[in-house]
């Protein structure tokens, strides 16, 4: 599955793929960073492929990302259960540049082993820094101040007080 770049909440990169004994979905928020922080976020949703029963607590997922646009070693991380739910697991990995990445998820547990693959485009998070937010908001604040000043002046004029 091919998806375009994004900035925003996580989105599915793989939905309900049956692999071995598991039904696997992957959601991603693929933000690249220059500071080495793990901003590439991946959620792995698991269900037994049979649809019946629950997953054994020993079931775990491992997420691996590989840059497809350059030569680099894969980045691998073990997903951890979200709120102690084995069916929802999370891993954050370093995506050190914008570009296309291959995502591989390996699930292992008492039911067996399975692997699925998908692709995703990493982009830098486009949220403005706090100082830029102040710059963007300044015109609105100034208009608000001028509007209040105009209302006060108008009120004084109506009451017969000249400025």
Phi and psi in radians as a Rosetta constraint file:
Dihedral C 1 N 2 CA 2 C 2 CIRCULARHARMONIC -1.928 0.35
Dihedral N 2 CA 2 C 2 N 3 CIRCULARHARMONIC 2.254 0.35
Dihedral C 2 N 3 CA 3 C 3 CIRCULARHARMONIC -2.212 0.35
Dihedral N 3 CA 3 C 3 N 4 CIRCULARHARMONIC 2.614 0.35
Dihedral C 3 N 4 CA 4 C 4 CIRCULARHARMONIC -1.454 0.35
Dihedral N 4 CA 4 C 4 N 5 CIRCULARHARMONIC 3.054 0.35
Dihedral C 4 N 5 CA 5 C 5 CIRCULARHARMONIC -1.202 0.35
Dihedral N 5 CA 5 C 5 N 6 CIRCULARHARMONIC 2.789 0.35
Dihedral C 5 N 6 CA 6 C 6 CIRCULARHARMONIC -2.713 0.35
Dihedral N 6 CA 6 C 6 N 7 CIRCULARHARMONIC 2.887 0.35
Dihedral C 6 N 7 CA 7 C 7 CIRCULARHARMONIC -2.473 0.35
Dihedral N 7 CA 7 C 7 N 8 CIRCULARHARMONIC 2.040 0.35
Dihedral C 7 N 8 CA 8 C 8 CIRCULARHARMONIC 2.697 0.35
Dihedral N 8 CA 8 C 8 N 9 CIRCULARHARMONIC -2.679 0.35
Dihedral C 8 N 9 CA 9 C 9 CIRCULARHARMONIC -1.263 0.35
Dihedral N 9 CA 9 C 9 N 10 CIRCULARHARMONIC 2.917 0.35
Dihedral C 9 N 10 CA 10 C 10 CIRCULARHARMONIC -1.049 0.35
Dihedral N 10 CA 10 C 10 N 11 CIRCULARHARMONIC 2.684 0.35
Dihedral C 10 N 11 CA 11 C 11 CIRCULARHARMONIC -2.454 0.35
Dihedral N 11 CA 11 C 11 N 12 CIRCULARHARMONIC 2.729 0.35
Dihedral C 11 N 12 CA 12 C 12 CIRCULARHARMONIC -1.287 0.35
Dihedral N 12 CA 12 C 12 N 13 CIRCULARHARMONIC 2.326 0.35
Dihedral C 12 N 13 CA 13 C 13 CIRCULARHARMONIC -1.913 0.35
Dihedral N 13 CA 13 C 13 N 14 CIRCULARHARMONIC -0.213 0.35
Dihedral C 13 N 14 CA 14 C 14 CIRCULARHARMONIC -2.682 0.35
Dihedral N 14 CA 14 C 14 N 15 CIRCULARHARMONIC 2.237 0.35
Dihedral C 14 N 15 CA 15 C 15 CIRCULARHARMONIC -2.152 0.35
Dihedral N 15 CA 15 C 15 N 16 CIRCULARHARMONIC 2.194 0.35
Dihedral C 15 N 16 CA 16 C 16 CIRCULARHARMONIC 0.819 0.35
Dihedral N 16 CA 16 C 16 N 17 CIRCULARHARMONIC 0.913 0.35
Dihedral C 16 N 17 CA 17 C 17 CIRCULARHARMONIC -1.572 0.35
Dihedral N 17 CA 17 C 17 N 18 CIRCULARHARMONIC 2.106 0.35
Dihedral C 17 N 18 CA 18 C 18 CIRCULARHARMONIC -1.479 0.35
Dihedral N 18 CA 18 C 18 N 19 CIRCULARHARMONIC 2.121 0.35
Dihedral C 18 N 19 CA 19 C 19 CIRCULARHARMONIC -2.372 0.35
Dihedral N 19 CA 19 C 19 N 20 CIRCULARHARMONIC 2.051 0.35
Dihedral C 19 N 20 CA 20 C 20 CIRCULARHARMONIC 1.010 0.35
Dihedral N 20 CA 20 C 20 N 21 CIRCULARHARMONIC -2.301 0.35
Dihedral C 20 N 21 CA 21 C 21 CIRCULARHARMONIC -1.522 0.35
Dihedral N 21 CA 21 C 21 N 22 CIRCULARHARMONIC 0.163 0.35
Dihedral C 21 N 22 CA 22 C 22 CIRCULARHARMONIC -2.137 0.35
Dihedral N 22 CA 22 C 22 N 23 CIRCULARHARMONIC 2.615 0.35
Dihedral C 22 N 23 CA 23 C 23 CIRCULARHARMONIC -1.846 0.35
Dihedral N 23 CA 23 C 23 N 24 CIRCULARHARMONIC 2.003 0.35
Dihedral C 23 N 24 CA 24 C 24 CIRCULARHARMONIC -2.066 0.35
Dihedral N 24 CA 24 C 24 N 25 CIRCULARHARMONIC 2.354 0.35
Dihedral C 24 N 25 CA 25 C 25 CIRCULARHARMONIC -2.220 0.35
Dihedral N 25 CA 25 C 25 N 26 CIRCULARHARMONIC 2.531 0.35
Dihedral C 25 N 26 CA 26 C 26 CIRCULARHARMONIC -2.207 0.35
Dihedral N 26 CA 26 C 26 N 27 CIRCULARHARMONIC 2.269 0.35
Dihedral C 26 N 27 CA 27 C 27 CIRCULARHARMONIC -1.990 0.35
Dihedral N 27 CA 27 C 27 N 28 CIRCULARHARMONIC 2.544 0.35
Dihedral C 27 N 28 CA 28 C 28 CIRCULARHARMONIC -2.414 0.35
Dihedral N 28 CA 28 C 28 N 29 CIRCULARHARMONIC 2.600 0.35
Dihedral C 28 N 29 CA 29 C 29 CIRCULARHARMONIC -2.217 0.35
Dihedral N 29 CA 29 C 29 N 30 CIRCULARHARMONIC 1.471 0.35
Dihedral C 29 N 30 CA 30 C 30 CIRCULARHARMONIC -1.491 0.35
Dihedral N 30 CA 30 C 30 N 31 CIRCULARHARMONIC 1.274 0.35
Dihedral C 30 N 31 CA 31 C 31 CIRCULARHARMONIC -1.592 0.35
Dihedral N 31 CA 31 C 31 N 32 CIRCULARHARMONIC 2.267 0.35
Dihedral C 31 N 32 CA 32 C 32 CIRCULARHARMONIC -1.546 0.35
Dihedral N 32 CA 32 C 32 N 33 CIRCULARHARMONIC 2.618 0.35
Dihedral C 32 N 33 CA 33 C 33 CIRCULARHARMONIC -2.395 0.35
Dihedral N 33 CA 33 C 33 N 34 CIRCULARHARMONIC 2.700 0.35
Dihedral C 33 N 34 CA 34 C 34 CIRCULARHARMONIC -1.708 0.35
Dihedral N 34 CA 34 C 34 N 35 CIRCULARHARMONIC -0.267 0.35
Dihedral C 34 N 35 CA 35 C 35 CIRCULARHARMONIC -1.606 0.35
Dihedral N 35 CA 35 C 35 N 36 CIRCULARHARMONIC 0.073 0.35
Dihedral C 35 N 36 CA 36 C 36 CIRCULARHARMONIC 1.450 0.35
Dihedral N 36 CA 36 C 36 N 37 CIRCULARHARMONIC 0.126 0.35
Dihedral C 36 N 37 CA 37 C 37 CIRCULARHARMONIC -1.382 0.35
Dihedral N 37 CA 37 C 37 N 38 CIRCULARHARMONIC 2.625 0.35
Dihedral C 37 N 38 CA 38 C 38 CIRCULARHARMONIC -1.463 0.35
Dihedral N 38 CA 38 C 38 N 39 CIRCULARHARMONIC 1.431 0.35
Dihedral C 38 N 39 CA 39 C 39 CIRCULARHARMONIC -1.705 0.35
Dihedral N 39 CA 39 C 39 N 40 CIRCULARHARMONIC -0.143 0.35
Dihedral C 39 N 40 CA 40 C 40 CIRCULARHARMONIC -1.406 0.35
Dihedral N 40 CA 40 C 40 N 41 CIRCULARHARMONIC 1.873 0.35
Dihedral C 40 N 41 CA 41 C 41 CIRCULARHARMONIC -1.895 0.35
Dihedral N 41 CA 41 C 41 N 42 CIRCULARHARMONIC 2.385 0.35
Dihedral C 41 N 42 CA 42 C 42 CIRCULARHARMONIC -2.351 0.35
Dihedral N 42 CA 42 C 42 N 43 CIRCULARHARMONIC 2.274 0.35
Dihedral C 42 N 43 CA 43 C 43 CIRCULARHARMONIC -1.960 0.35
Dihedral N 43 CA 43 C 43 N 44 CIRCULARHARMONIC 2.269 0.35
Dihedral C 43 N 44 CA 44 C 44 CIRCULARHARMONIC -1.964 0.35
Dihedral N 44 CA 44 C 44 N 45 CIRCULARHARMONIC 2.102 0.35
Dihedral C 44 N 45 CA 45 C 45 CIRCULARHARMONIC -1.837 0.35
Dihedral N 45 CA 45 C 45 N 46 CIRCULARHARMONIC 2.244 0.35
Dihedral C 45 N 46 CA 46 C 46 CIRCULARHARMONIC -2.166 0.35
Dihedral N 46 CA 46 C 46 N 47 CIRCULARHARMONIC 2.526 0.35
Dihedral C 46 N 47 CA 47 C 47 CIRCULARHARMONIC -2.541 0.35
Dihedral N 47 CA 47 C 47 N 48 CIRCULARHARMONIC 2.671 0.35
Dihedral C 47 N 48 CA 48 C 48 CIRCULARHARMONIC -1.098 0.35
Dihedral N 48 CA 48 C 48 N 49 CIRCULARHARMONIC 2.414 0.35
Dihedral C 48 N 49 CA 49 C 49 CIRCULARHARMONIC -1.087 0.35
Dihedral N 49 CA 49 C 49 N 50 CIRCULARHARMONIC -0.494 0.35
Dihedral C 49 N 50 CA 50 C 50 CIRCULARHARMONIC -1.226 0.35
Dihedral N 50 CA 50 C 50 N 51 CIRCULARHARMONIC -0.318 0.35
Dihedral C 50 N 51 CA 51 C 51 CIRCULARHARMONIC 1.432 0.35
Dihedral N 51 CA 51 C 51 N 52 CIRCULARHARMONIC -0.152 0.35
Dihedral C 51 N 52 CA 52 C 52 CIRCULARHARMONIC -1.887 0.35
Dihedral N 52 CA 52 C 52 N 53 CIRCULARHARMONIC 2.543 0.35
Dihedral C 52 N 53 CA 53 C 53 CIRCULARHARMONIC 1.413 0.35
Dihedral N 53 CA 53 C 53 N 54 CIRCULARHARMONIC -3.011 0.35
Dihedral C 53 N 54 CA 54 C 54 CIRCULARHARMONIC -2.180 0.35
Dihedral N 54 CA 54 C 54 N 55 CIRCULARHARMONIC 2.955 0.35
Dihedral C 54 N 55 CA 55 C 55 CIRCULARHARMONIC -1.411 0.35
Dihedral N 55 CA 55 C 55 N 56 CIRCULARHARMONIC 2.460 0.35
Dihedral C 55 N 56 CA 56 C 56 CIRCULARHARMONIC -1.123 0.35
Dihedral N 56 CA 56 C 56 N 57 CIRCULARHARMONIC 2.559 0.35
Dihedral C 56 N 57 CA 57 C 57 CIRCULARHARMONIC -1.085 0.35
Dihedral N 57 CA 57 C 57 N 58 CIRCULARHARMONIC -0.313 0.35
Dihedral C 57 N 58 CA 58 C 58 CIRCULARHARMONIC -1.410 0.35
Dihedral N 58 CA 58 C 58 N 59 CIRCULARHARMONIC -0.060 0.35
Dihedral C 58 N 59 CA 59 C 59 CIRCULARHARMONIC -1.239 0.35
Dihedral N 59 CA 59 C 59 N 60 CIRCULARHARMONIC 2.262 0.35
Dihedral C 59 N 60 CA 60 C 60 CIRCULARHARMONIC -2.440 0.35
Dihedral N 60 CA 60 C 60 N 61 CIRCULARHARMONIC 2.709 0.35
Dihedral C 60 N 61 CA 61 C 61 CIRCULARHARMONIC -2.071 0.35
Dihedral N 61 CA 61 C 61 N 62 CIRCULARHARMONIC 2.584 0.35
Dihedral C 61 N 62 CA 62 C 62 CIRCULARHARMONIC -2.197 0.35
Dihedral N 62 CA 62 C 62 N 63 CIRCULARHARMONIC 2.265 0.35
Dihedral C 62 N 63 CA 63 C 63 CIRCULARHARMONIC -1.870 0.35
Dihedral N 63 CA 63 C 63 N 64 CIRCULARHARMONIC 2.323 0.35
Dihedral C 63 N 64 CA 64 C 64 CIRCULARHARMONIC -2.245 0.35
Dihedral N 64 CA 64 C 64 N 65 CIRCULARHARMONIC 2.307 0.35
Dihedral C 64 N 65 CA 65 C 65 CIRCULARHARMONIC -2.097 0.35
Dihedral N 65 CA 65 C 65 N 66 CIRCULARHARMONIC 2.483 0.35
Dihedral C 65 N 66 CA 66 C 66 CIRCULARHARMONIC -2.334 0.35
Dihedral N 66 CA 66 C 66 N 67 CIRCULARHARMONIC 2.242 0.35
Dihedral C 66 N 67 CA 67 C 67 CIRCULARHARMONIC -1.129 0.35
Dihedral N 67 CA 67 C 67 N 68 CIRCULARHARMONIC 2.270 0.35
Dihedral C 67 N 68 CA 68 C 68 CIRCULARHARMONIC -1.691 0.35
Dihedral N 68 CA 68 C 68 N 69 CIRCULARHARMONIC -0.203 0.35
Dihedral C 68 N 69 CA 69 C 69 CIRCULARHARMONIC -1.790 0.35
Dihedral N 69 CA 69 C 69 N 70 CIRCULARHARMONIC 0.047 0.35
Dihedral C 69 N 70 CA 70 C 70 CIRCULARHARMONIC -2.822 0.35
Dihedral N 70 CA 70 C 70 N 71 CIRCULARHARMONIC 2.907 0.35
Dihedral C 70 N 71 CA 71 C 71 CIRCULARHARMONIC -1.509 0.35
Dihedral N 71 CA 71 C 71 N 72 CIRCULARHARMONIC 2.085 0.35
Dihedral C 71 N 72 CA 72 C 72 CIRCULARHARMONIC -2.766 0.35
Dihedral N 72 CA 72 C 72 N 73 CIRCULARHARMONIC 2.628 0.35
Dihedral C 72 N 73 CA 73 C 73 CIRCULARHARMONIC -1.214 0.35
Dihedral N 73 CA 73 C 73 N 74 CIRCULARHARMONIC 2.673 0.35
Dihedral C 73 N 74 CA 74 C 74 CIRCULARHARMONIC -1.185 0.35
Dihedral N 74 CA 74 C 74 N 75 CIRCULARHARMONIC 2.656 0.35
Dihedral C 74 N 75 CA 75 C 75 CIRCULARHARMONIC -1.858 0.35
Dihedral N 75 CA 75 C 75 N 76 CIRCULARHARMONIC 2.206 0.35
Dihedral C 75 N 76 CA 76 C 76 CIRCULARHARMONIC -2.158 0.35
Dihedral N 76 CA 76 C 76 N 77 CIRCULARHARMONIC 2.439 0.35
Dihedral C 76 N 77 CA 77 C 77 CIRCULARHARMONIC -2.553 0.35
Dihedral N 77 CA 77 C 77 N 78 CIRCULARHARMONIC 2.505 0.35
Dihedral C 77 N 78 CA 78 C 78 CIRCULARHARMONIC -1.497 0.35
Dihedral N 78 CA 78 C 78 N 79 CIRCULARHARMONIC 2.240 0.35
Dihedral C 78 N 79 CA 79 C 79 CIRCULARHARMONIC -1.325 0.35
Dihedral N 79 CA 79 C 79 N 80 CIRCULARHARMONIC 2.507 0.35
Dihedral C 79 N 80 CA 80 C 80 CIRCULARHARMONIC -1.934 0.35
Dihedral N 80 CA 80 C 80 N 81 CIRCULARHARMONIC 2.531 0.35
Dihedral C 80 N 81 CA 81 C 81 CIRCULARHARMONIC -1.050 0.35
Dihedral N 81 CA 81 C 81 N 82 CIRCULARHARMONIC 2.464 0.35
Dihedral C 81 N 82 CA 82 C 82 CIRCULARHARMONIC -1.604 0.35
Dihedral N 82 CA 82 C 82 N 83 CIRCULARHARMONIC 2.141 0.35
Dihedral C 82 N 83 CA 83 C 83 CIRCULARHARMONIC 0.926 0.35
Dihedral N 83 CA 83 C 83 N 84 CIRCULARHARMONIC 0.666 0.35
Dihedral C 83 N 84 CA 84 C 84 CIRCULARHARMONIC 1.098 0.35
Dihedral N 84 CA 84 C 84 N 85 CIRCULARHARMONIC 0.386 0.35
Dihedral C 84 N 85 CA 85 C 85 CIRCULARHARMONIC -1.746 0.35
Dihedral N 85 CA 85 C 85 N 86 CIRCULARHARMONIC 2.026 0.35
Dihedral C 85 N 86 CA 86 C 86 CIRCULARHARMONIC -1.126 0.35
Dihedral N 86 CA 86 C 86 N 87 CIRCULARHARMONIC -0.473 0.35
Dihedral C 86 N 87 CA 87 C 87 CIRCULARHARMONIC -1.308 0.35
Dihedral N 87 CA 87 C 87 N 88 CIRCULARHARMONIC -0.237 0.35
Dihedral C 87 N 88 CA 88 C 88 CIRCULARHARMONIC -2.232 0.35
Dihedral N 88 CA 88 C 88 N 89 CIRCULARHARMONIC 2.022 0.35
Dihedral C 88 N 89 CA 89 C 89 CIRCULARHARMONIC -2.207 0.35
Dihedral N 89 CA 89 C 89 N 90 CIRCULARHARMONIC 2.617 0.35
Dihedral C 89 N 90 CA 90 C 90 CIRCULARHARMONIC -2.276 0.35
Dihedral N 90 CA 90 C 90 N 91 CIRCULARHARMONIC 2.445 0.35
Dihedral C 90 N 91 CA 91 C 91 CIRCULARHARMONIC -2.453 0.35
Dihedral N 91 CA 91 C 91 N 92 CIRCULARHARMONIC 2.417 0.35
Dihedral C 91 N 92 CA 92 C 92 CIRCULARHARMONIC -2.004 0.35
Dihedral N 92 CA 92 C 92 N 93 CIRCULARHARMONIC 2.251 0.35
Dihedral C 92 N 93 CA 93 C 93 CIRCULARHARMONIC -2.256 0.35
Dihedral N 93 CA 93 C 93 N 94 CIRCULARHARMONIC 2.705 0.35
Dihedral C 93 N 94 CA 94 C 94 CIRCULARHARMONIC -1.396 0.35
Dihedral N 94 CA 94 C 94 N 95 CIRCULARHARMONIC 2.136 0.35
Dihedral C 94 N 95 CA 95 C 95 CIRCULARHARMONIC -1.966 0.35
Dihedral N 95 CA 95 C 95 N 96 CIRCULARHARMONIC 1.788 0.35
Dihedral C 95 N 96 CA 96 C 96 CIRCULARHARMONIC -1.484 0.35
Dihedral N 96 CA 96 C 96 N 97 CIRCULARHARMONIC 0.030 0.35
Dihedral C 96 N 97 CA 97 C 97 CIRCULARHARMONIC -2.797 0.35
Dihedral N 97 CA 97 C 97 N 98 CIRCULARHARMONIC 2.797 0.35
Dihedral C 97 N 98 CA 98 C 98 CIRCULARHARMONIC -1.280 0.35
Dihedral N 98 CA 98 C 98 N 99 CIRCULARHARMONIC 2.526 0.35
Dihedral C 98 N 99 CA 99 C 99 CIRCULARHARMONIC 2.578 0.35
Dihedral N 99 CA 99 C 99 N 100 CIRCULARHARMONIC -3.053 0.35
Dihedral C 99 N 100 CA 100 C 100 CIRCULARHARMONIC -1.518 0.35
Dihedral N 100 CA 100 C 100 N 101 CIRCULARHARMONIC 2.354 0.35
Dihedral C 100 N 101 CA 101 C 101 CIRCULARHARMONIC -2.220 0.35
Dihedral N 101 CA 101 C 101 N 102 CIRCULARHARMONIC 2.483 0.35
Dihedral C 101 N 102 CA 102 C 102 CIRCULARHARMONIC -1.571 0.35
Dihedral N 102 CA 102 C 102 N 103 CIRCULARHARMONIC 2.359 0.35
Dihedral C 102 N 103 CA 103 C 103 CIRCULARHARMONIC -2.026 0.35
Dihedral N 103 CA 103 C 103 N 104 CIRCULARHARMONIC 2.188 0.35
Dihedral C 103 N 104 CA 104 C 104 CIRCULARHARMONIC -2.131 0.35
Dihedral N 104 CA 104 C 104 N 105 CIRCULARHARMONIC 2.304 0.35
Dihedral C 104 N 105 CA 105 C 105 CIRCULARHARMONIC -2.078 0.35
Dihedral N 105 CA 105 C 105 N 106 CIRCULARHARMONIC 2.211 0.35
Dihedral C 105 N 106 CA 106 C 106 CIRCULARHARMONIC -1.968 0.35
Dihedral N 106 CA 106 C 106 N 107 CIRCULARHARMONIC 2.186 0.35
Dihedral C 106 N 107 CA 107 C 107 CIRCULARHARMONIC -1.938 0.35
Dihedral N 107 CA 107 C 107 N 108 CIRCULARHARMONIC 2.326 0.35
Dihedral C 107 N 108 CA 108 C 108 CIRCULARHARMONIC -2.393 0.35
Dihedral N 108 CA 108 C 108 N 109 CIRCULARHARMONIC 2.463 0.35
Dihedral C 108 N 109 CA 109 C 109 CIRCULARHARMONIC 3.137 0.35
Dihedral N 109 CA 109 C 109 N 110 CIRCULARHARMONIC -3.041 0.35
Dihedral C 109 N 110 CA 110 C 110 CIRCULARHARMONIC -1.044 0.35
Dihedral N 110 CA 110 C 110 N 111 CIRCULARHARMONIC -0.448 0.35
Dihedral C 110 N 111 CA 111 C 111 CIRCULARHARMONIC -1.337 0.35
Dihedral N 111 CA 111 C 111 N 112 CIRCULARHARMONIC -0.329 0.35
Dihedral C 111 N 112 CA 112 C 112 CIRCULARHARMONIC 2.352 0.35
Dihedral N 112 CA 112 C 112 N 113 CIRCULARHARMONIC -2.956 0.35
Dihedral C 112 N 113 CA 113 C 113 CIRCULARHARMONIC -2.102 0.35
Dihedral N 113 CA 113 C 113 N 114 CIRCULARHARMONIC 2.529 0.35
Dihedral C 113 N 114 CA 114 C 114 CIRCULARHARMONIC -2.632 0.35
Dihedral N 114 CA 114 C 114 N 115 CIRCULARHARMONIC 2.692 0.35
Dihedral C 114 N 115 CA 115 C 115 CIRCULARHARMONIC -2.411 0.35
Dihedral N 115 CA 115 C 115 N 116 CIRCULARHARMONIC 2.428 0.35
Dihedral C 115 N 116 CA 116 C 116 CIRCULARHARMONIC -2.292 0.35
Dihedral N 116 CA 116 C 116 N 117 CIRCULARHARMONIC 2.742 0.35
Dihedral C 116 N 117 CA 117 C 117 CIRCULARHARMONIC -2.334 0.35
Dihedral N 117 CA 117 C 117 N 118 CIRCULARHARMONIC 2.635 0.35
Dihedral C 117 N 118 CA 118 C 118 CIRCULARHARMONIC -2.671 0.35
Dihedral N 118 CA 118 C 118 N 119 CIRCULARHARMONIC 3.025 0.35
Dihedral C 118 N 119 CA 119 C 119 CIRCULARHARMONIC -2.178 0.35
Dihedral N 119 CA 119 C 119 N 120 CIRCULARHARMONIC 2.666 0.35
Dihedral C 119 N 120 CA 120 C 120 CIRCULARHARMONIC -2.638 0.35
Dihedral N 120 CA 120 C 120 N 121 CIRCULARHARMONIC 2.626 0.35
Dihedral C 120 N 121 CA 121 C 121 CIRCULARHARMONIC -1.765 0.35
Dihedral N 121 CA 121 C 121 N 122 CIRCULARHARMONIC 2.166 0.35
Dihedral C 121 N 122 CA 122 C 122 CIRCULARHARMONIC -1.552 0.35
Dihedral N 122 CA 122 C 122 N 123 CIRCULARHARMONIC 2.421 0.35
Dihedral C 122 N 123 CA 123 C 123 CIRCULARHARMONIC -2.338 0.35
Dihedral N 123 CA 123 C 123 N 124 CIRCULARHARMONIC 2.790 0.35
Dihedral C 123 N 124 CA 124 C 124 CIRCULARHARMONIC -1.271 0.35
Dihedral N 124 CA 124 C 124 N 125 CIRCULARHARMONIC 2.486 0.35
Dihedral C 124 N 125 CA 125 C 125 CIRCULARHARMONIC -1.117 0.35
Dihedral N 125 CA 125 C 125 N 126 CIRCULARHARMONIC 2.196 0.35
Dihedral C 125 N 126 CA 126 C 126 CIRCULARHARMONIC -1.635 0.35
Dihedral N 126 CA 126 C 126 N 127 CIRCULARHARMONIC 0.231 0.35
Dihedral C 126 N 127 CA 127 C 127 CIRCULARHARMONIC -1.245 0.35
Dihedral N 127 CA 127 C 127 N 128 CIRCULARHARMONIC 2.362 0.35
Dihedral C 127 N 128 CA 128 C 128 CIRCULARHARMONIC -1.230 0.35
Dihedral N 128 CA 128 C 128 N 129 CIRCULARHARMONIC 2.687 0.35
Dihedral C 128 N 129 CA 129 C 129 CIRCULARHARMONIC -1.229 0.35
Dihedral N 129 CA 129 C 129 N 130 CIRCULARHARMONIC 2.821 0.35
Dihedral C 129 N 130 CA 130 C 130 CIRCULARHARMONIC -0.989 0.35
Dihedral N 130 CA 130 C 130 N 131 CIRCULARHARMONIC -0.678 0.35
Dihedral C 130 N 131 CA 131 C 131 CIRCULARHARMONIC -1.139 0.35
Dihedral N 131 CA 131 C 131 N 132 CIRCULARHARMONIC -0.653 0.35
Dihedral C 131 N 132 CA 132 C 132 CIRCULARHARMONIC -1.216 0.35
Dihedral N 132 CA 132 C 132 N 133 CIRCULARHARMONIC -0.583 0.35
Dihedral C 132 N 133 CA 133 C 133 CIRCULARHARMONIC -1.064 0.35
Dihedral N 133 CA 133 C 133 N 134 CIRCULARHARMONIC -0.727 0.35
Dihedral C 133 N 134 CA 134 C 134 CIRCULARHARMONIC -1.098 0.35
Dihedral N 134 CA 134 C 134 N 135 CIRCULARHARMONIC -0.744 0.35
Dihedral C 134 N 135 CA 135 C 135 CIRCULARHARMONIC -1.096 0.35
Dihedral N 135 CA 135 C 135 N 136 CIRCULARHARMONIC -0.752 0.35
Dihedral C 135 N 136 CA 136 C 136 CIRCULARHARMONIC -1.169 0.35
Dihedral N 136 CA 136 C 136 N 137 CIRCULARHARMONIC -0.619 0.35
Dihedral C 136 N 137 CA 137 C 137 CIRCULARHARMONIC -1.435 0.35
Dihedral N 137 CA 137 C 137 N 138 CIRCULARHARMONIC -0.351 0.35
Dihedral C 137 N 138 CA 138 C 138 CIRCULARHARMONIC -0.950 0.35
Dihedral N 138 CA 138 C 138 N 139 CIRCULARHARMONIC -0.795 0.35
Dihedral C 138 N 139 CA 139 C 139 CIRCULARHARMONIC -1.021 0.35
Dihedral N 139 CA 139 C 139 N 140 CIRCULARHARMONIC -0.674 0.35
Dihedral C 139 N 140 CA 140 C 140 CIRCULARHARMONIC -1.185 0.35
Dihedral N 140 CA 140 C 140 N 141 CIRCULARHARMONIC -0.704 0.35
Dihedral C 140 N 141 CA 141 C 141 CIRCULARHARMONIC -1.119 0.35
Dihedral N 141 CA 141 C 141 N 142 CIRCULARHARMONIC -0.775 0.35
Dihedral C 141 N 142 CA 142 C 142 CIRCULARHARMONIC -1.091 0.35
Dihedral N 142 CA 142 C 142 N 143 CIRCULARHARMONIC -0.742 0.35
Dihedral C 142 N 143 CA 143 C 143 CIRCULARHARMONIC -1.087 0.35
Dihedral N 143 CA 143 C 143 N 144 CIRCULARHARMONIC -0.716 0.35
Dihedral C 143 N 144 CA 144 C 144 CIRCULARHARMONIC -1.083 0.35
Dihedral N 144 CA 144 C 144 N 145 CIRCULARHARMONIC -0.747 0.35
Dihedral C 144 N 145 CA 145 C 145 CIRCULARHARMONIC -1.098 0.35
Dihedral N 145 CA 145 C 145 N 146 CIRCULARHARMONIC -0.797 0.35
Dihedral C 145 N 146 CA 146 C 146 CIRCULARHARMONIC -1.100 0.35
Dihedral N 146 CA 146 C 146 N 147 CIRCULARHARMONIC -0.680 0.35
Dihedral C 146 N 147 CA 147 C 147 CIRCULARHARMONIC -1.118 0.35
Dihedral N 147 CA 147 C 147 N 148 CIRCULARHARMONIC -0.803 0.35
Dihedral C 147 N 148 CA 148 C 148 CIRCULARHARMONIC -1.074 0.35
Dihedral N 148 CA 148 C 148 N 149 CIRCULARHARMONIC -0.751 0.35
Dihedral C 148 N 149 CA 149 C 149 CIRCULARHARMONIC -1.057 0.35
Dihedral N 149 CA 149 C 149 N 150 CIRCULARHARMONIC -0.740 0.35
Dihedral C 149 N 150 CA 150 C 150 CIRCULARHARMONIC -1.104 0.35
Dihedral N 150 CA 150 C 150 N 151 CIRCULARHARMONIC -0.736 0.35
Dihedral C 150 N 151 CA 151 C 151 CIRCULARHARMONIC -1.114 0.35
Dihedral N 151 CA 151 C 151 N 152 CIRCULARHARMONIC -0.734 0.35
Dihedral C 151 N 152 CA 152 C 152 CIRCULARHARMONIC -1.124 0.35
Dihedral N 152 CA 152 C 152 N 153 CIRCULARHARMONIC -0.789 0.35
Dihedral C 152 N 153 CA 153 C 153 CIRCULARHARMONIC -1.098 0.35
Dihedral N 153 CA 153 C 153 N 154 CIRCULARHARMONIC -0.731 0.35
Dihedral C 153 N 154 CA 154 C 154 CIRCULARHARMONIC -1.122 0.35
Dihedral N 154 CA 154 C 154 N 155 CIRCULARHARMONIC -0.713 0.35
Dihedral C 154 N 155 CA 155 C 155 CIRCULARHARMONIC -1.105 0.35
Dihedral N 155 CA 155 C 155 N 156 CIRCULARHARMONIC -0.747 0.35
Dihedral C 155 N 156 CA 156 C 156 CIRCULARHARMONIC -1.128 0.35
Dihedral N 156 CA 156 C 156 N 157 CIRCULARHARMONIC -0.659 0.35
Dihedral C 156 N 157 CA 157 C 157 CIRCULARHARMONIC -1.151 0.35
Dihedral N 157 CA 157 C 157 N 158 CIRCULARHARMONIC -0.740 0.35
Dihedral C 157 N 158 CA 158 C 158 CIRCULARHARMONIC -1.099 0.35
Dihedral N 158 CA 158 C 158 N 159 CIRCULARHARMONIC -0.641 0.35
Dihedral C 158 N 159 CA 159 C 159 CIRCULARHARMONIC -1.329 0.35
Dihedral N 159 CA 159 C 159 N 160 CIRCULARHARMONIC -0.049 0.35
Dihedral C 159 N 160 CA 160 C 160 CIRCULARHARMONIC 1.617 0.35
Dihedral N 160 CA 160 C 160 N 161 CIRCULARHARMONIC 0.139 0.35
Dihedral C 160 N 161 CA 161 C 161 CIRCULARHARMONIC -1.642 0.35
Dihedral N 161 CA 161 C 161 N 162 CIRCULARHARMONIC 2.064 0.35
Dihedral C 161 N 162 CA 162 C 162 CIRCULARHARMONIC -1.570 0.35
Dihedral N 162 CA 162 C 162 N 163 CIRCULARHARMONIC 2.490 0.35
